[in-house]
Amino acid sequence: MKYDVIIIGGGPAGYTAAEAAGKAGLSVALFEKQNLGGVCLNEGCIPTKTLLYSAKVYDYARHASKYAVTVPEVSFDLPKIIARKSKVVRKLVLGVKSKLTSNNVIIIAGQGTIVNKNAVQCNGENYECDKLIICTGSETFVPPIPGVDHISYWTHRDALANKDLPSSLVVIGGGVIGMEFASFFNSLGVEVTVIEMLDEILGGMDKELSALLRTDYAKKGIKFMLSTKVTAFENAEQGTVISFENSEGSGTLVAEKLLMSVGRRPVTEGFGLENLSLERTERRCIKVDEHMQSSREGVYVCGDLTGFSLLAHTAVREAEVAVHHILGNEDRMSYKAIPGVVYTNPEIAGVGQTEESLLSEGVAYKTIKLPMAFSGRFVAENEGVNGLCKMLVGEDDSILGVHVYGNPASEIITIAVMAVELGLKTGEWKRIVFPHPTVGEIFREAL
């Protein structure tokens, strides 16, 4: 059968593209070899946030006395936390499937293999199309450290399914995923150590705010080993022996469980990508234009495979742009204001430039900082907790970057995203009326 559009991959980019194309009246076939929703819905964004919310509720209950509330006994049930996570995922996967089928998208379970830009094979059947959208996502990267093939370790997938708490956990990698799992297990009483090769956690986020988060979690008992390289792994009766080296020399530590969280890499093999001979970037990702079209006309690439941003919300927007171009509608992808969020407790969120990126580019700027305590709503809801709002402003008073440390940073950052994307100047942003009392008012206070 021939379709207007064939999409390979049913993650955020894939199902967004399929729904948009189907809603516009195009005939669409979506190929997914595992579960609709991709890593984000099944093994990433949603399940981790479900676990983190349980941990946050547990934290609030343990410290309820700060808010003049008495909770006599506080406990948690990890198997039930995991079961609730699975229930949430099932519900949302069914929701994605319902949206696709209601827009006449044909969902084909199996690995779609590209024959050429107008043909795909799956389960022994041939499918043709006018346009092809590739959304294959990314996978966990496990570094080739000596001994890694002979030890037992967790990836994010294993950590999400675990129903027994270890006494100790070593997290290799202090990025977003690593810190979120460190936060979760720390809240539940596990002894956590984070090993990071860089000189600060959360590479890519604002360093000053990352350091604030690290300091707060160090007070909660997490041990951080920065500028530290893992050199080898070895099995031991009590767990895994981790050899490392840093400026102080070399050493070892032992953990009952080990979580590999070094990063992710785009999936580029196993689905016939080589049959298209698409132009690549320096990082071996697929080169696309502002419409998400590759070097082959009619072939679009969205999501992690582009290498721009391995984030679900970026993938969703890329998919919308691709479908709009297929439909002949004017639209272009902008990476000017892609927000980043770390769902620890407290949260960090940022958008636009950081001080580090501005300094490296030689761009002149000024910094505005304001404690989150300048928001009355923040003080009311965060007893004894500090926070920081940081703005980076250009010489022409345009908003170049905004970074927030404190709850609920993930919810209020969208206000700043719009300011950065629209190129608002400080005076223009300040004229916007903010509802009172809200934590988001911190932006107006800073201005």
PyMOL commands that set and color helices and strands:
alter all, ss='L'
color gray80, all
select helices_A, chain A and resi 12-23+38-43+45-62+64-67+78-102+148-150+156-161+176-187+207-219+273-275+303-306+312-326+355-361+372-374+376-381+409-421+426-430+441-446
alter helices_A, ss='H'
color red, helices_A
select strands_A, chain A and resi 2-8+28-32+105-109+113-116+119-122+125-134+138-140+168-172+191-195+223-225+229-236+239-246+249-255+257-260+264-266+299-301+340-342+348-352+365-371+388-394+399-405
alter strands_A, ss='S'
color yellow, strands_A
deselect
rebuild
show_as cartoon
